[in-house]
Amino acid sequence: MRRTYLGEFEELVLLMIAILDGHAYGVTVSQEIEQHTGRVVTFGAVHNTLIRLEEKGFVTSGLGGATAERGGRRKRLFKVTTLGKSALADVQQLRNKLWTLMPDAPLKLSDL
């Protein structure tokens, strides 16, 4: 089976969907990424990433209930699939492995 890799922004979006645990839709994902990373993200970037993650099988989506605050429109809510959870675990494992290989010297700020 061919492995599908996550880009850095895809990883952030997928991780935020997992954190929001059933309450993730485009606006909340954008707001939470901005709040927790200090990174300004556009709704369009998040929307395109959500579509890409769904096409890759990392998330599924469904329509939530209509709300008055949205003028009766329903939210498209996203959930991480088993494949998405596996991808996040693989990324975390790889990053942890690489960090253990890092010698202490390159991270010393006193050398700057």
Secondary structure, 3 states (H helix, E strand, C coil): CCCCCCCHHHHHHHHHHHHHCCCECHHHHHHHHHHHHCCCCCHHHHHHHHHHHHHCCCEEEEEEEECHHHCCCEEEEEEECHHHHHHHHHHHHHHHHHHHHCCCHHHCHHHC
